[in-house]
Amino acid sequence: GSSVWGEYVLEHETELFPTCKGGGRISQVVNLDKDEETLATMQARWQKLCERHQQTCDVCHPSSSSFCGIGNPFEKLEFCVNDLANERMPFANDSFDVILDKSTLDCTLCSDTATAWLLHEVHRLLQPCGGAYVLISFHHFELLLPLLQNCPGADWTVTHSTMERHVEDLVSPNKK
């Protein structure tokens, strides 16, 4: 969707994950939404950020054949059109270590079956050992807790914390 989390985590992955196996590198981030226009806007934004980075980074400069500590970030961010209410996500079982949900579950709560389908897909896609479903929601924890704790087949440990909302202007042309 329109979240800049994927961009942020790729731009700052060596700071965020300095001791991860594989040298602290993230292999792939998927930005998924059912709105093609939203994803096209986000993809164009990401491409501009990567081009700007390449022009200013001594290691990644187009005249160089190598990449700096963030590697070739443009290749790591995938944009996928998918309607979670009506179709299976196009990834194999156990494909992800982390799934970040920024209000997708909130949207599915307005549907008869989409919430159950979303949670089924999250469970299917997460690594069975150590996978994490990070849910950012505007709903009260007391509403969401039973949905997560009682999800058939998912033996999840549910914890929560509250964070302040960060709003970024993606519309103004002079913004990064």
TILUM-912482 format. One record per atom (N, C-alpha, C): residue in three letters; z negated, y, x negated. Coordinates in pm, whole numbers, padded with zeros to 5 digits, always signed. Layout:
N
ALAZYX
...
! end
This chain:
176
GLY+00000-00118-00080
GLY+00000+00000+00000
GLY+00000+00125-00084
SER-00069+00225-00037
SER-00068+00357-00102
SER-00184+00375-00199
SER-00255+00270-00230
SER-00366+00280-00324
SER-00314+00296-00467
VAL-00381+00379-00543
VAL-00345+00397-00684
VAL-00432+00309-00774
TRP-00508+00218-00715
TRP-00594+00130-00793
TRP-00514+00050-00895
GLY-00403-00007-00855
GLY-00321-00087-00947
GLY-00273-00006-01065
GLU-00229+00117-01040
GLU-00187+00206-01148
GLU-00304+00232-01242
TYR-00417+00266-01184
TYR-00534+00301-01264
TYR-00578+00186-01353
VAL-00587+00068-01295
VAL-00638-00046-01371
VAL-00541-00084-01485
LEU-00412-00067-01464
LEU-00317-00095-01571
LEU-00320+00013-01680
GLU-00335+00138-01640
GLU-00343+00246-01737
GLU-00470+00238-01823
HIS-00577+00181-01766
HIS-00706+00179-01833
HIS-00758+00037-01859
GLU-00669-00061-01861
GLU-00716-00200-01869
GLU-00793-00232-01996
THR-00758-00174-02109
THR-00833-00206-02231
THR-00974-00148-02227
GLU-00993-00038-02155
GLU-01126+00018-02138
GLU-01207-00060-02034
LEU-01141-00101-01928
LEU-01209-00171-01819
LEU-01242-00316-01853
PHE-01155-00382-01927
PHE-01169-00525-01956
PHE-01155-00552-02105
PRO-01243-00497-02188
PRO-01226-00511-02333
PRO-01246-00652-02387
THR-01317-00737-02315
THR-01347-00870-02368
THR-01288-00982-02286
CYS-01191-00953-02199
CYS-01129-01060-02120
CYS-01054-01156-02211
LYS-01049-01283-02168
LYS-00970-01378-02247
LYS-00825-01333-02243
GLY-00751-01365-02344
GLY-00613-01319-02352
GLY-00605-01178-02407
GLY-00709-01132-02475
GLY-00704-01001-02538
GLY-00731-00886-02444
GLY-00790-00913-02328
GLY-00824-00805-02236
GLY-00706-00754-02158
ARG-00604-00831-02143
ARG-00483-00786-02075
ARG-00472-00846-01935
ILE-00421-00766-01846
ILE-00392-00809-01710
ILE-00247-00852-01708
SER-00220-00968-01651
SER-00081-01016-01652
SER+00001-00958-01537
GLN-00062-00932-01422
GLN+00015-00886-01307
GLN-00076-00818-01205
VAL-00028-00710-01146
VAL-00092-00644-01034
VAL+00012-00636-00923
VAL-00024-00676-00803
VAL+00069-00674-00690
VAL+00021-00570-00589
ASN+00109-00479-00553
ASN+00082-00378-00452
ASN+00158-00423-00327
LEU+00086-00462-00223
LEU+00146-00523-00105
LEU+00126-00434+00017
ASP+00232-00416+00095
ASP+00224-00338+00218
ASP+00340-00381+00307
LYS+00327-00359+00438
LYS+00438-00393+00526
LYS+00537-00278+00540
ASP+00502-00160+00490
ASP+00588-00043+00501
ASP+00671-00025+00375
GLU+00802-00051+00387
GLU+00893-00041+00272
GLU+00896+00099+00213
GLU+00891+00201+00298
GLU+00897+00340+00251
GLU+00774+00375+00166
THR+00657+00331+00210
THR+00535+00355+00132
THR+00546+00290-00005
LEU+00592+00165-00008
LEU+00603+00096-00136
LEU+00709+00160-00225
ALA+00819+00205-00168
ALA+00923+00272-00247
ALA+00869+00400-00309
THR+00789+00475-00234
THR+00727+00597-00287
THR+00632+00564-00401
MET+00550+00461-00382
MET+00456+00421-00486
MET+00528+00368-00610
GLN+00637+00295-00590
GLN+00712+00243-00704
GLN+00777+00356-00782
ALA+00832+00454-00713
ALA+00893+00570-00781
ALA+00787+00647-00858
ARG+00670+00662-00799
ARG+00559+00731-00867
ARG+00520+00656-00994
TRP+00506+00524-00984
TRP+00467+00444-01099
TRP+00573+00451-01209
GLN+00698+00447-01172
GLN+00805+00454-01272
GLN+00800+00589-01346
LYS+00775+00698-01273
LYS+00764+00829-01337
LYS+00645+00834-01433
LEU+00531+00777-01392
LEU+00415+00772-01479
LEU+00445+00694-01607
CYS+00514+00583-01594
CYS+00548+00501-01711
CYS+00646+00574-01802
GLU+00745+00641-01743
GLU+00841+00717-01823
GLU+00771+00830-01897
ARG+00680+00899-01830
ARG+00605+01007-01893
ARG+00520+00953-02009
HIS+00459+00837-01986
HIS+00379+00775-02091
HIS+00467+00741-02211
GLN+00582+00680-02186
GLN+00672+00641-02294
GLN+00717+00762-02377
GLN+00739+00874-02312
GLN+00787+00992-02383
GLN+00679+01055-02470
THR+00553+01035-02435
THR+00445+01099-02511
THR+00372+01004-02606
CYS+00391+00876-02592
CYS+00321+00778-02675
CYS+00406+00748-02799
ASP+00346+00761-02915
ASP+00418+00735-03040
ASP+00463+00590-03053
VAL+00384+00498-03000
VAL+00416+00357-03012
VAL+00520+00314-02908
CYS+00508+00366-02786
CYS+00596+00325-02676
CYS+00723+00409-02666
HIS+00739+00505-02750
HIS+00855+00595-02741
HIS+00984+00513-02735
PRO+01083+00559-02656
PRO+01208+00483-02641
PRO+01273+00442-02773
SER+01249+00516-02880
SER+01307+00479-03009
SER+01233+00361-03073
SER+01119+00325-03017
SER+01038+00214-03070
SER+01069+00087-02992
SER+01054-00026-03058
SER+01077-00154-02989
SER+00947-00220-02946
SER+00833-00152-02967
SER+00704-00210-02930
SER+00634-00123-02827
PHE+00521-00173-02780
PHE+00443-00103-02679
PHE+00300-00086-02729
CYS+00233+00017-02681
CYS+00095+00043-02721
CYS+00001-00057-02656
GLY-00128-00028-02660
GLY-00230-00117-02606
GLY-00212-00155-02461
ILE-00144-00073-02383
ILE-00125-00110-02243
ILE-00001-00194-02223
GLY+00067-00229-02330
GLY+00185-00314-02319
GLY+00295-00243-02243
ASN+00377-00319-02175
ASN+00482-00259-02093
ASN+00432-00259-01949
PRO+00359-00154-01911
PRO+00291-00156-01781
PRO+00386-00159-01662
PHE+00507-00106-01675
PHE+00596-00104-01560
PHE+00629-00245-01513
GLU+00638-00337-01606
GLU+00669-00475-01570
GLU+00550-00548-01509
LYS+00430-00492-01522
LYS+00310-00559-01472
LYS+00275-00524-01328
LEU+00335-00419-01273
LEU+00303-00378-01136
LEU+00419-00417-01045
GLU+00391-00509-00954
GLU+00491-00560-00861
GLU+00467-00497-00724
PHE+00573-00466-00654
PHE+00564-00409-00520
PHE+00625-00509-00422
CYS+00546-00550-00324
CYS+00585-00659-00235
CYS+00572-00617-00089
VAL+00683-00624-00015
VAL+00681-00595+00128
VAL+00639-00723+00201
ASN+00533-00711+00282
ASN+00483-00827+00355
ASN+00402-00780+00474
ASP+00427-00840+00589
ASP+00349-00811+00709
ASP+00243-00919+00723
LEU+00122-00886+00683
LEU+00014-00985+00681
LEU-00016-01045+00818
ALA+00018-00974+00922
ALA-00011-01024+01056
ALA+00086-01135+01097
ASN+00203-01139+01032
ASN+00307-01230+01079
ASN+00362-01327+00975
GLU+00328-01309+00849
GLU+00389-01396+00749
GLU+00294-01428+00634
ARG+00318-01543+00579
ARG+00242-01589+00463
ARG+00276-01502+00343
MET+00177-01473+00259
MET+00203-01396+00138
MET+00284-01483+00042
PRO+00385-01425-00023
PRO+00480-01505-00102
PRO+00429-01543-00242
PHE+00311-01602-00248
PHE+00253-01642-00376
PHE+00193-01781-00362
ALA+00190-01852-00472
ALA+00136-01989-00473
ALA-00016-01987-00455
ASN-00069-02099-00409
ASN-00214-02115-00398
ASN-00280-02086-00532
ASP-00401-02031-00528
ASP-00481-02007-00648
ASP-00413-01914-00749
SER-00335-01818-00701
SER-00256-01730-00788
SER-00333-01612-00845
PHE-00444-01573-00784
PHE-00509-01448-00822
PHE-00655-01466-00861
ASP-00696-01392-00962
ASP-00836-01385-01000
ASP-00912-01286-00913
VAL-00843-01178-00874
VAL-00904-01072-00793
VAL-00804-01028-00687
ILE-00853-01011-00566
ILE-00775-00948-00460
ILE-00853-00827-00414
LEU-00791-00711-00425
LEU-00852-00587-00381
LEU-00792-00549-00246
ASP-00875-00535-00148
ASP-00834-00501-00012
ASP-00888-00362+00020
LYS-00796-00266+00028
LYS-00837-00129+00061
LYS-00799-00104+00207
SER-00890-00140+00295
SER-00879-00116+00439
SER-00778-00203+00512
THR-00724-00304+00447
THR-00633-00395+00519
THR-00711-00473+00624
LEU-00826-00524+00586
LEU-00909-00595+00684
LEU-00945-00504+00800
ASP-00972-00377+00771
ASP-01002-00280+00878
ASP-00888-00277+00980
CYS-00764-00273+00930
CYS-00648-00266+01020
CYS-00632-00394+01102
THR-00662-00509+01041
THR-00644-00635+01113
THR-00747-00654+01223
LEU-00858-00583+01217
LEU-00961-00599+01320
LEU-00913-00554+01458
CYS-00801-00485+01463
CYS-00742-00442+01590
CYS-00651-00549+01650
SER-00637-00661+01584
SER-00547-00768+01626
SER-00627-00891+01668
ASP-00566-00974+01750
ASP-00633-01096+01794
ASP-00645-01200+01684
THR-00540-01213+01601
THR-00539-01323+01503
THR-00522-01277+01358
ALA-00488-01153+01335
ALA-00455-01109+01200
ALA-00573-01116+01103
THR-00695-01092+01151
THR-00812-01097+01062
THR-00832-01238+01009
ALA-00827-01336+01097
ALA-00843-01476+01053
ALA-00732-01515+00957
TRP-00610-01471+00985
TRP-00496-01503+00899
TRP-00513-01439+00761
LEU-00554-01312+00758
LEU-00574-01242+00631
LEU-00680-01315+00547
LEU-00793-01348+00607
LEU-00900-01415+00532
LEU-00856-01554+00486
HIS-00776-01622+00567
HIS-00720-01751+00527
HIS-00631-01732+00403
GLU-00545-01632+00405
GLU-00455-01607+00293
GLU-00531-01566+00167
VAL-00632-01483+00182
VAL-00712-01443+00067
VAL-00776-01567+00004
HIS-00834-01652+00087
HIS-00897-01775+00037
HIS-00794-01865-00031
ARG-00677-01878+00026
ARG-00570-01961-00030
ARG-00523-01909-00166
LEU-00516-01779-00180
LEU-00459-01719-00301
LEU-00558-01704-00416
LEU-00687-01697-00386
LEU-00785-01677-00493
LEU-00808-01804-00575
GLN-00832-01784-00704
GLN-00872-01893-00791
GLN-00999-01956-00732
PRO-01008-02089-00729
PRO-01125-02152-00667
PRO-01256-02127-00741
CYS-01251-02108-00871
CYS-01372-02079-00948
CYS-01362-01939-01006
GLY-01448-01852-00960
GLY-01453-01719-01018
GLY-01363-01615-00955
GLY-01285-01651-00855
GLY-01201-01553-00788
GLY-01286-01456-00707
ALA-01242-01331-00698
ALA-01321-01229-00627
ALA-01234-01156-00526
TYR-01286-01143-00405
TYR-01224-01064-00300
TYR-01304-00935-00292
VAL-01242-00825-00337
VAL-01307-00695-00336
VAL-01256-00621-00213
LEU-01346-00593-00122
LEU-01312-00533+00007
LEU-01364-00390+00013
ILE-01271-00297+00031
ILE-01308-00157+00053
ILE-01283-00129+00200
SER-01389-00095+00272
SER-01380-00082+00417
SER-01456+00040+00465
PHE-01411+00092+00577
PHE-01483+00201+00643
PHE-01579+00148+00748
HIS-01575+00017+00772
HIS-01665-00044+00870
HIS-01802-00070+00808
HIS-01901-00082+00895
HIS-02036-00112+00850
HIS-02042-00254+00797
PHE-02121-00270+00694
PHE-02139-00401+00631
PHE-02186-00505+00732
GLU-02269-00463+00827
GLU-02323-00556+00927
GLU-02211-00616+01014
LEU-02103-00545+01033
LEU-01989-00598+01108
LEU-01910-00697+01023
LEU-01891-00665+00896
LEU-01807-00746+00809
LEU-01876-00872+00756
LEU-02006-00864+00737
LEU-02078-00976+00678
LEU-02056-01109+00752
PRO-02071-01114+00885
PRO-02047-01242+00954
PRO-01904-01293+00939
LEU-01806-01202+00935
LEU-01667-01244+00918
LEU-01648-01317+00784
LEU-01711-01261+00682
LEU-01695-01318+00548
LEU-01781-01441+00526
GLN-01904-01437+00573
GLN-01994-01552+00554
GLN-01954-01673+00636
ASN-01894-01650+00752
ASN-01861-01760+00843
ASN-01713-01796+00841
CYS-01642-01756+00738
CYS-01500-01787+00727
CYS-01484-01936+00699
PRO-01423-02011+00793
PRO-01411-02157+00777
PRO-01342-02194+00645
GLY-01404-02287+00572
GLY-01346-02336+00448
GLY-01377-02251+00326
ALA-01427-02131+00345
ALA-01456-02043+00232
ALA-01607-02039+00208
ASP-01647-02082+00093
ASP-01787-02078+00056
ASP-01808-01959-00037
TRP-01806-01840+00020
TRP-01811-01717-00058
TRP-01955-01668-00073
THR-01984-01615-00189
THR-02107-01541-00209
THR-02073-01396-00178
VAL-02141-01339-00081
VAL-02107-01203-00036
VAL-02213-01106-00085
THR-02169-01006-00159
THR-02256-00897-00201
THR-02188-00767-00161
HIS-02265-00660-00159
HIS-02201-00533-00125
HIS-02269-00418-00197
SER-02192-00312-00211
SER-02245-00186-00263
SER-02166-00074-00196
THR-02223+00043-00199
THR-02159+00159-00138
THR-02111+00252-00248
MET-01990+00300-00236
MET-01936+00393-00336
MET-01880+00516-00266
GLU-01876+00625-00340
GLU-01821+00748-00283
GLU-01669+00736-00274
ARG-01615+00799-00174
ARG-01471+00796-00152
ARG-01402+00893-00248
HIS-01291+00847-00311
HIS-01211+00930-00399
HIS-01075+00949-00331
VAL-01036+01073-00311
VAL-00909+01102-00245
VAL-00817+01167-00347
GLU-00695+01114-00357
GLU-00596+01169-00450
GLU-00477+01220-00369
ASP-00423+01333-00411
ASP-00307+01393-00345
ASP-00180+01329-00399
LEU-00114+01248-00318
LEU+00009+01182-00359
LEU+00133+01253-00306
VAL+00114+01358-00229
VAL+00226+01424-00163
VAL+00276+01546-00242
SER+00185+01623-00298
SER+00224+01745-00368
SER+00312+01711-00488
PRO+00425+01780-00505
PRO+00519+01746-00612
PRO+00467+01771-00752
ASN+00368+01856-00771
ASN+00318+01888-00905
ASN+00206+01797-00951
LYS+00172+01698-00872
LYS+00063+01605-00907
LYS+00119+01493-00992
LYS+00036+01435-01078
LYS+00077+01321-01162
LYS+00105+01202-01077
! end
